[in-house]
Amino acid sequence: MKPSRDRKTREKPAHGQNRAGHRQSRPAKGIAPPPATHDVPREDRHTQPKAPARPVIRRQGELPAERLPVILEVAPNDDYALLDSGDGRKLEQYGPYRIVRPEGQAIWQPAWPQKEWDQADATFTGDTDEEGMGRWRFPKAPLGETWPMKHDGIDYLGRFTSFRHVGVFPEQASHWDHMAALITQANRPVKVLNLFGYTGLASLIAARAGAEVTHVDASKKAIGWARENQEIARLTDKPIRWICEDAMKFAEREERRGNVYDIILFDPPAYGRGPKGEVWQLFEDLPALTDICRSILTPKPLAVVLTAYSIRSSFFAIHALMRDIFADMGGVVESGELIIREKSAGRALSTSLFSRWLAK
């Protein structure tokens, strides 16, 4: 769970969530690339002068153990399935709807015949003059902006956004399952910080598992969507703080306040803007934010999980960063890729890089 899936805003760029900025995969033929912003529109694009980045002190001590490459896979299930892919597109099943969207990594040919693709309920075209909402075409019947979805028993809303995203990033399920297990197995109160939180699915999963959650996103619209999802999921009794703020500024303030967390998730865009025009550049700002995340961990932390979309880099780069930042902390750093396993031909569609530090 955006583009802010929020995820400075995954319509996400700002610090809190940016999926258009997050996922700038190369568009299919004839489709204009989305702007480098979040999927939740930003009314104010003015920027402030960028403050000098917080210096990152070179930490001494033994580096954490490492495991790589680690491939975390999501297989087709009743809630979501990657049905087929190829020729710069992907055919997905989200609950009751079959959806076609651009996918620049799918450079192979589709395995299923065109008649299967023609059964789509919604297709993202990229045409600004397309009738209906945003850039979507509905071949069978006009569909509303939202529709009911489910993940592992949690109800939430899917949404046709104007930047091709639908409010959830299914490949993140591997991280969600792992996080929920850490929370339930801790046998103690656990505090989770979800930066660039987007539409809130990760926050809902953490809260259901028993954690106290702080959800941060720079987009007011994404925060509203996340709160709506909490109501739909019937989890309003769970302790979730919804905060609309620039992710870096919030983390710095938590450091000054002495507030700490057991698990931190951060899913930053490649580029984004905060609610007051703060500019986020991943390669410039990620080291400082990662360093702050270390500084706001509890004395007995459980995990820090970093996901990186649409960057021209290898997971080795963020792997080395995480090991440097978490020197002398012990534990292990696992890094690799998140993939979705295709139903038609069993091919693996890589969606993002990740690196996570685990206490054990």
Secondary structure as GFF3:
##gff-version 3
##sequence-region A 1 360
A	DSSP	alpha_helix	19	22	.	.	.	ID=ss1
A	DSSP	beta_strand	65	74	.	.	.	ID=ss2
A	DSSP	beta_strand	80	86	.	.	.	ID=ss3
A	DSSP	beta_strand	89	94	.	.	.	ID=ss4
A	DSSP	beta_strand	97	102	.	.	.	ID=ss5
A	DSSP	alpha_helix	114	117	.	.	.	ID=ss6
A	DSSP	beta_strand	122	124	.	.	.	ID=ss7
A	DSSP	beta_strand	136	137	.	.	.	ID=ss8
A	DSSP	beta_strand	146	151	.	.	.	ID=ss9
A	DSSP	beta_strand	154	159	.	.	.	ID=ss10
A	DSSP	three_ten_helix	170	172	.	.	.	ID=ss11
A	DSSP	alpha_helix	173	186	.	.	.	ID=ss12
A	DSSP	beta_strand	191	195	.	.	.	ID=ss13
A	DSSP	alpha_helix	201	208	.	.	.	ID=ss14
A	DSSP	beta_strand	212	217	.	.	.	ID=ss15
A	DSSP	alpha_helix	220	232	.	.	.	ID=ss16
A	DSSP	beta_strand	240	244	.	.	.	ID=ss17
A	DSSP	alpha_helix	247	257	.	.	.	ID=ss18
A	DSSP	beta_strand	263	266	.	.	.	ID=ss19
A	DSSP	beta_strand	271	273	.	.	.	ID=ss20
A	DSSP	beta_strand	279	281	.	.	.	ID=ss21
A	DSSP	alpha_helix	282	295	.	.	.	ID=ss22
A	DSSP	beta_strand	303	308	.	.	.	ID=ss23
A	DSSP	alpha_helix	315	325	.	.	.	ID=ss24
A	DSSP	beta_strand	332	341	.	.	.	ID=ss25
A	DSSP	beta_strand	348	358	.	.	.	ID=ss26
###
